[in-house]
C-alpha cells in the first residue's frame, strides 16, 4: 500500500465525490421512476398501456441496478490498482525497457485488468437483462467474436496512437504537447473517415436498401438539402439486438445513410424520412464541426496541462513512484483528470442537448411537418423501452438528448407555430 500525502488525499476526495455523485444520481433516478412511473404520459394514451409501461419501468430499473453494481465494482478495482502499489511495482519491472514498449505495457496491464472485471457485467447485461426484455438476438459465439474483434481493433489503434504520443513526449522536447495535440486531433478525424467504410463492416453487414420508393424519397430529401449521398444502406442490427436507430456517417459533403433493419421493419417511410431530416439538421447546423472544435479545444487544454504536470516530481511521489518515467506520468494525469471530467460532464451534455433541439427544429424546414418525427420518437421509445420519467438531475449528467416528453412538446410547438 502506498502512503497518502496531501495531493493523493485531495485526489481521493475528488474521486469519491464524483463516484458517489454518479451512484447517488443513478439511485435517485430509480426512486423517481418508482414514484412517478405509473402514470401514462400525455400523448401516449392508446399507444401504451399499464402493462407496457410497467415493462418499461422494470427494464429501466434493472439496467439502473446493474449500472450501480457495475460502477461500484469498477471503482473498487480501480482503487486497488492505484493504492496497492501495483503501478510503481510495474514501472520498476519495466526499467531498462525501451520507452515505447514500456509505455504500451504500462497502459495495457491496468486496462486489461479493468476490462476483465467488466466482462461478467457485460455478459449479464446482454444475456440476462437484454434477453429477458426481448432485445438480445446475439449468440454467445457472436458475443465472443465481437469481443475479440474489438480487442484487436482497440489494440491496433491504441498502439498507434499511444506510440505516437510517447514518441512526441520522448523526442520533441518542451513543445511535445503541441505535436501530440495535432496528432491526436488528426487521429480523431482519420477515425471518422475510416469508421463507416473500414471498421463498421467488420461487425455488421451493410447492403443497399431494396425499397425503391424510400430510396428515391431519401435521395430527393438529401438533394433538396444540398447533401451528396454516397449510399443508403441497411445494417443487419437484428443480428445482435432489436433496438432501433439510424445515422449519417462520413465527413465533408458526401454522406452514407445507415438504417437499422429493425427501424425499417417498425417504422413507416414518412417516419424514417423525419428521422433523417433530424440528422440532416445536425449537418446543416454544423454540429459535427462544432463538436470537433470543442473536442480540439478541450484536448489542447488537456495536453497543455499535461506538459506542465508530466515533469512534476510530486505527482509521481504521491502515487508511490520512486522514479519519474514519463509514460507513468501520462497515465497518472489521465486518471487525475477522469473525476474532474465527470463533474464537468453536465456542460458537455447541455451543449449536446442544445444541438439536438436545433436539429429537431430543422425537421419542419426540411419536410414541413413535425408529426412524423413525433410518431417515430414515440415508436422508438416503445421499441427501445426508453425511460419516460427520468429525473432532471440524471438528465443533466447522462442525457445527450432532451427527455422524450420534452422533445415531443418542443416539436408540437414548432409544428403548430410553423
PLY file of the C-alpha trace (Angstrom):
ply
format ascii 1.0
element vertex 418
property float x
property float y
property float z
element edge 417
property int vertex1
property int vertex2
end_header
0.00 0.00 0.00
1.22 3.50 -0.79
1.26 6.29 1.76
-1.32 9.06 1.42
0.00 12.61 1.20
-1.87 15.88 0.68
-2.11 15.60 -3.11
-3.27 11.99 -3.05
-5.80 12.79 -0.32
-7.18 15.64 -2.43
-7.39 13.38 -5.47
-9.09 10.65 -3.45
-11.63 13.18 -2.18
-12.48 14.36 -5.71
-12.60 10.76 -6.92
-15.00 9.75 -4.15
-17.17 12.84 -4.69
-17.51 12.09 -8.41
-18.08 8.36 -7.83
-20.63 8.83 -5.06
-22.37 11.54 -7.08
-22.65 9.18 -10.05
-24.08 6.38 -7.92
-26.46 8.61 -5.95
-27.84 10.19 -9.14
-28.48 6.71 -10.56
-30.27 5.69 -7.36
-32.31 8.91 -7.34
-33.35 8.18 -10.91
-34.59 4.74 -9.85
-36.54 6.12 -6.88
-38.02 8.85 -9.07
-39.22 6.26 -11.57
-40.86 4.15 -8.87
-42.76 7.21 -7.60
-43.83 8.71 -10.92
-43.52 5.92 -13.47
-47.04 4.55 -13.08
-48.73 7.44 -14.92
-49.13 7.26 -18.69
-47.65 10.48 -20.15
-49.85 12.86 -22.17
-49.92 11.90 -25.84
-49.29 8.22 -25.12
-52.90 7.36 -24.35
-53.98 4.49 -26.57
-50.35 3.87 -27.56
-49.16 2.45 -24.28
-51.00 0.54 -21.58
-50.20 -0.18 -17.95
-48.55 -3.50 -18.81
-46.22 -1.91 -21.38
-45.43 0.97 -19.03
-44.62 -1.50 -16.28
-42.24 -3.33 -18.64
-40.51 -0.04 -19.50
-40.10 0.77 -15.80
-38.83 -2.70 -14.93
-36.29 -2.57 -17.77
-35.03 0.84 -16.65
-34.79 -0.24 -13.00
-32.96 -3.46 -13.88
-30.44 -1.55 -16.02
-30.08 1.06 -13.30
-29.42 -1.57 -10.64
-26.79 -3.27 -12.80
-25.14 0.09 -13.52
-24.79 0.82 -9.80
-23.26 -2.58 -9.02
-21.02 -2.42 -12.10
-19.82 1.08 -11.19
-19.05 0.14 -7.58
-17.11 -2.95 -8.68
-15.15 -0.94 -11.24
-14.29 1.77 -8.73
-13.11 -0.79 -6.15
-10.82 -2.46 -8.68
-9.51 0.92 -9.81
-8.71 1.95 -6.22
-6.95 -1.36 -5.66
-4.77 -0.76 -8.72
-3.92 2.74 -7.53
-3.34 2.10 -3.81
-1.89 -1.41 -3.86
1.44 -0.20 -5.24
0.89 -2.20 -8.42
1.77 0.71 -10.73
5.11 1.64 -9.07
5.98 -2.08 -8.99
5.22 -2.36 -12.70
7.35 0.67 -13.55
10.29 -0.84 -11.67
9.98 -4.05 -13.68
9.96 -2.01 -16.90
13.17 -0.16 -16.09
15.62 -0.53 -18.96
12.84 -1.39 -21.42
12.52 0.82 -24.49
10.21 3.73 -23.71
7.65 2.74 -26.38
7.36 -0.85 -25.14
7.42 0.25 -21.51
4.63 2.75 -22.10
2.48 0.30 -24.02
2.85 -2.38 -21.35
2.25 0.10 -18.54
-1.05 1.25 -20.05
-2.12 -2.25 -21.11
-1.85 -4.04 -17.76
-4.36 -1.92 -15.76
-6.52 -1.56 -18.88
-6.83 -5.32 -19.27
-7.46 -5.76 -15.54
-10.43 -3.38 -15.55
-11.74 -4.85 -18.82
-11.66 -8.38 -17.38
-13.57 -7.26 -14.30
-16.20 -5.66 -16.55
-16.73 -8.77 -18.70
-19.18 -10.58 -16.37
-21.31 -7.44 -16.14
-21.38 -7.09 -19.92
-22.38 -10.74 -20.23
-25.14 -10.33 -17.64
-26.44 -7.18 -19.31
-26.74 -8.87 -22.70
-27.75 -12.42 -21.82
-29.90 -11.68 -18.78
-31.41 -8.17 -18.94
-31.48 -7.69 -22.72
-32.56 -11.31 -23.19
-35.32 -11.03 -20.59
-36.88 -8.00 -22.28
-36.69 -9.41 -25.80
-33.83 -7.31 -27.16
-30.92 -9.70 -27.39
-30.59 -11.73 -30.57
-26.87 -12.50 -30.45
-25.37 -15.83 -29.53
-22.52 -16.38 -27.12
-20.34 -17.14 -30.15
-21.21 -13.75 -31.66
-20.53 -12.03 -28.33
-17.11 -13.64 -28.02
-16.30 -12.90 -31.67
-17.27 -9.25 -31.20
-15.09 -9.04 -28.09
-12.10 -10.43 -29.94
-12.65 -8.09 -32.88
-12.98 -5.12 -30.54
-9.86 -6.16 -28.67
-7.82 -6.43 -31.87
-9.07 -3.11 -33.28
-8.56 -1.33 -29.94
-5.08 -2.81 -29.65
-4.08 -1.71 -33.15
-5.47 1.80 -32.85
-4.28 2.15 -29.25
-0.75 1.06 -30.09
-0.57 3.52 -33.00
-1.90 6.49 -31.03
-0.08 5.78 -27.78
3.21 5.06 -29.57
2.95 8.36 -31.42
2.22 10.16 -28.16
5.17 8.53 -26.38
7.47 9.48 -29.25
6.28 13.08 -29.01
6.94 13.24 -25.26
10.29 11.47 -25.53
11.82 13.25 -28.50
10.06 16.57 -29.18
11.32 18.49 -26.16
9.16 21.06 -24.36
6.91 21.55 -27.40
5.81 17.89 -27.39
2.32 18.77 -26.23
1.59 20.83 -29.36
2.66 17.98 -31.65
0.78 15.46 -29.53
-2.35 17.58 -29.74
-2.03 17.83 -33.53
-1.55 14.07 -33.87
-4.47 13.37 -31.53
-6.77 15.75 -33.43
-5.80 14.31 -36.81
-6.29 10.81 -35.43
-9.86 11.68 -34.42
-10.61 12.98 -37.90
-8.99 9.93 -39.51
-11.14 7.56 -37.44
-14.25 9.49 -38.53
-13.29 8.72 -42.14
-12.32 5.10 -41.51
-15.20 4.04 -39.27
-18.03 3.80 -41.85
-16.05 2.10 -44.59
-13.43 0.08 -42.68
-14.34 -0.51 -39.03
-18.16 -0.79 -39.01
-18.25 -3.51 -41.75
-16.06 -5.70 -39.52
-19.03 -6.08 -37.17
-22.09 -5.61 -39.38
-23.21 -6.23 -42.93
-24.29 -3.18 -44.94
-26.45 -3.66 -48.03
-28.30 -1.15 -50.23
-31.94 -0.81 -49.23
-34.35 -2.55 -51.60
-37.30 -0.20 -51.09
-37.09 1.93 -54.25
-39.77 4.33 -53.05
-37.91 5.00 -49.80
-34.59 5.20 -51.64
-35.96 7.82 -54.04
-37.63 9.80 -51.24
-34.40 9.92 -49.23
-32.42 10.93 -52.32
-34.85 13.75 -53.08
-34.73 14.98 -49.49
-30.93 14.91 -49.49
-30.80 16.74 -52.85
-33.11 19.49 -51.57
-30.87 19.90 -48.55
-27.69 20.04 -50.66
-26.25 16.74 -49.41
-24.44 14.31 -51.68
-25.47 10.81 -50.62
-22.84 8.17 -51.39
-25.19 5.35 -50.49
-28.29 4.39 -48.50
-27.64 1.19 -46.59
-29.46 -1.25 -44.36
-27.46 -2.57 -41.42
-28.15 -6.04 -40.02
-28.66 -4.78 -36.48
-31.16 -7.56 -35.75
-28.24 -9.98 -35.73
-27.37 -8.65 -32.29
-30.25 -6.61 -30.92
-33.81 -5.45 -31.59
-33.01 -1.83 -30.70
-33.68 0.67 -33.49
-31.62 3.56 -34.87
-30.41 5.41 -37.98
-27.43 7.66 -38.66
-25.33 9.56 -41.18
-21.63 8.81 -41.46
-18.68 10.46 -43.19
-17.15 13.93 -43.12
-17.49 16.58 -45.78
-20.45 16.89 -48.16
-20.59 13.21 -49.14
-22.53 11.09 -46.65
-23.55 7.48 -46.15
-27.00 6.92 -44.69
-27.35 3.86 -42.48
-30.73 2.50 -41.40
-31.04 -0.34 -38.90
-33.08 -3.20 -40.34
-35.08 -3.10 -37.11
-36.01 0.52 -37.87
-37.08 -0.33 -41.41
-39.33 -3.09 -40.09
-41.13 -0.99 -37.46
-41.39 2.50 -39.00
-43.19 4.00 -41.98
-41.30 5.71 -44.79
-42.56 9.11 -43.61
-41.20 8.46 -40.12
-37.84 7.34 -41.47
-37.62 10.50 -43.60
-38.37 12.57 -40.50
-35.59 10.84 -38.55
-33.18 11.52 -41.41
-34.37 15.14 -41.58
-33.29 15.43 -37.95
-29.87 14.03 -38.83
-29.67 16.47 -41.74
-30.36 19.21 -39.22
-27.14 18.28 -37.44
-25.26 18.63 -40.74
-26.89 21.91 -41.74
-26.29 23.43 -38.31
-22.64 22.36 -38.36
-22.91 20.31 -35.18
-20.30 17.74 -36.23
-17.83 20.53 -36.97
-18.68 22.29 -33.69
-18.21 19.08 -31.72
-14.80 18.61 -33.33
-13.81 22.18 -32.49
-14.94 21.79 -28.88
-13.05 18.50 -28.57
-9.95 20.04 -30.11
-10.05 22.97 -27.69
-10.60 20.67 -24.71
-7.76 18.34 -25.79
-5.45 21.34 -26.36
-6.06 22.46 -22.78
-5.53 18.91 -21.53
-2.22 18.48 -23.38
-1.00 21.87 -22.18
-1.75 20.96 -18.56
-0.20 17.53 -19.11
3.02 19.18 -20.34
3.21 21.09 -17.05
2.40 18.09 -14.86
4.43 15.33 -16.53
7.70 16.62 -15.07
6.20 17.33 -11.64
8.04 15.03 -9.20
5.36 15.44 -6.54
2.79 13.80 -8.84
4.87 10.61 -9.07
5.74 10.62 -5.37
2.06 10.98 -4.44
1.24 7.72 -6.21
4.21 5.84 -4.75
6.75 6.12 -7.58
10.44 6.44 -6.67
11.32 7.47 -10.25
9.60 9.62 -12.86
9.01 7.62 -16.07
7.02 9.99 -18.27
4.72 7.23 -19.57
3.61 6.70 -15.96
3.12 10.45 -15.69
0.79 10.42 -18.69
-1.23 7.61 -17.11
-1.44 9.44 -13.78
-2.53 12.67 -15.46
-5.29 10.76 -17.25
-6.65 9.25 -14.03
-6.39 12.59 -12.21
-8.47 14.20 -14.96
-11.16 11.48 -15.07
-13.21 12.51 -11.97
-12.85 16.19 -12.87
-14.13 15.40 -16.35
-17.16 13.63 -14.88
-18.05 16.62 -12.69
-17.83 18.84 -15.79
-19.96 16.49 -17.90
-23.22 18.47 -17.39
-21.71 21.25 -19.52
-20.94 18.94 -22.46
-24.32 17.25 -22.10
-26.08 20.64 -22.13
-24.31 21.55 -25.38
-25.29 18.22 -26.92
-28.96 18.65 -25.89
-28.93 22.15 -27.38
-27.70 20.72 -30.68
-30.47 18.10 -30.60
-33.12 20.80 -30.15
-31.66 22.69 -33.12
-31.71 19.52 -35.23
-35.33 18.89 -34.25
-36.25 22.44 -35.27
-34.78 21.80 -38.71
-37.21 18.95 -39.36
-40.06 21.37 -40.04
-37.89 23.28 -42.52
-36.99 20.07 -44.33
-40.34 18.26 -44.56
-42.84 21.00 -43.50
-44.24 18.97 -40.60
-43.05 17.56 -37.28
-45.80 14.93 -36.88
-43.84 12.03 -38.47
-40.86 12.66 -36.18
-43.13 12.77 -33.13
-44.65 9.48 -34.22
-41.19 7.99 -34.88
-39.90 9.10 -31.47
-42.86 7.51 -29.73
-42.34 4.25 -31.61
-38.60 4.26 -30.92
-39.27 4.92 -27.23
-41.63 1.96 -27.05
-39.42 -0.27 -29.20
-36.38 0.53 -27.02
-38.32 0.63 -23.71
-36.96 4.13 -23.05
-37.49 5.70 -19.64
-40.39 8.16 -19.94
-39.85 9.66 -16.47
-36.11 10.40 -15.98
-35.09 12.52 -13.02
-33.94 16.05 -14.07
-30.60 15.62 -12.29
-29.98 12.32 -14.08
-30.74 14.06 -17.35
-28.15 16.78 -16.67
-25.34 14.25 -16.19
-26.32 11.48 -18.61
-28.65 12.65 -21.39
-27.12 13.84 -24.65
-30.71 14.25 -25.95
-33.58 16.07 -24.23
-36.01 13.72 -22.46
-38.60 12.29 -24.83
-41.62 14.15 -23.46
-39.70 17.43 -23.61
-38.69 16.76 -27.24
-42.25 15.94 -28.23
-43.57 19.08 -26.56
-40.99 21.21 -28.41
-41.78 19.53 -31.73
-45.51 20.08 -31.25
-44.86 23.76 -30.55
-42.67 24.05 -33.67
-45.29 22.29 -35.80
-48.19 24.45 -34.56
-46.30 27.75 -34.89
-44.95 26.86 -38.34
0 1
1 2
2 3
3 4
4 5
5 6
6 7
7 8
8 9
9 10
10 11
11 12
12 13
13 14
14 15
15 16
16 17
17 18
18 19
19 20
20 21
21 22
22 23
23 24
24 25
25 26
26 27
27 28
28 29
29 30
30 31
31 32
32 33
33 34
34 35
35 36
36 37
37 38
38 39
39 40
40 41
41 42
42 43
43 44
44 45
45 46
46 47
47 48
48 49
49 50
50 51
51 52
52 53
53 54
54 55
55 56
56 57
57 58
58 59
59 60
60 61
61 62
62 63
63 64
64 65
65 66
66 67
67 68
68 69
69 70
70 71
71 72
72 73
73 74
74 75
75 76
76 77
77 78
78 79
79 80
80 81
81 82
82 83
83 84
84 85
85 86
86 87
87 88
88 89
89 90
90 91
91 92
92 93
93 94
94 95
95 96
96 97
97 98
98 99
99 100
100 101
101 102
102 103
103 104
104 105
105 106
106 107
107 108
108 109
109 110
110 111
111 112
112 113
113 114
114 115
115 116
116 117
117 118
118 119
119 120
120 121
121 122
122 123
123 124
124 125
125 126
126 127
127 128
128 129
129 130
130 131
131 132
132 133
133 134
134 135
135 136
136 137
137 138
138 139
139 140
140 141
141 142
142 143
143 144
144 145
145 146
146 147
147 148
148 149
149 150
150 151
151 152
152 153
153 154
154 155
155 156
156 157
157 158
158 159
159 160
160 161
161 162
162 163
163 164
164 165
165 166
166 167
167 168
168 169
169 170
170 171
171 172
172 173
173 174
174 175
175 176
176 177
177 178
178 179
179 180
180 181
181 182
182 183
183 184
184 185
185 186
186 187
187 188
188 189
189 190
190 191
191 192
192 193
193 194
194 195
195 196
196 197
197 198
198 199
199 200
200 201
201 202
202 203
203 204
204 205
205 206
206 207
207 208
208 209
209 210
210 211
211 212
212 213
213 214
214 215
215 216
216 217
217 218
218 219
219 220
220 221
221 222
222 223
223 224
224 225
225 226
226 227
227 228
228 229
229 230
230 231
231 232
232 233
233 234
234 235
235 236
236 237
237 238
238 239
239 240
240 241
241 242
242 243
243 244
244 245
245 246
246 247
247 248
248 249
249 250
250 251
251 252
252 253
253 254
254 255
255 256
256 257
257 258
258 259
259 260
260 261
261 262
262 263
263 264
264 265
265 266
266 267
267 268
268 269
269 270
270 271
271 272
272 273
273 274
274 275
275 276
276 277
277 278
278 279
279 280
280 281
281 282
282 283
283 284
284 285
285 286
286 287
287 288
288 289
289 290
290 291
291 292
292 293
293 294
294 295
295 296
296 297
297 298
298 299
299 300
300 301
301 302
302 303
303 304
304 305
305 306
306 307
307 308
308 309
309 310
310 311
311 312
312 313
313 314
314 315
315 316
316 317
317 318
318 319
319 320
320 321
321 322
322 323
323 324
324 325
325 326
326 327
327 328
328 329
329 330
330 331
331 332
332 333
333 334
334 335
335 336
336 337
337 338
338 339
339 340
340 341
341 342
342 343
343 344
344 345
345 346
346 347
347 348
348 349
349 350
350 351
351 352
352 353
353 354
354 355
355 356
356 357
357 358
358 359
359 360
360 361
361 362
362 363
363 364
364 365
365 366
366 367
367 368
368 369
369 370
370 371
371 372
372 373
373 374
374 375
375 376
376 377
377 378
378 379
379 380
380 381
381 382
382 383
383 384
384 385
385 386
386 387
387 388
388 389
389 390
390 391
391 392
392 393
393 394
394 395
395 396
396 397
397 398
398 399
399 400
400 401
401 402
402 403
403 404
404 405
405 406
406 407
407 408
408 409
409 410
410 411
411 412
412 413
413 414
414 415
415 416
416 417
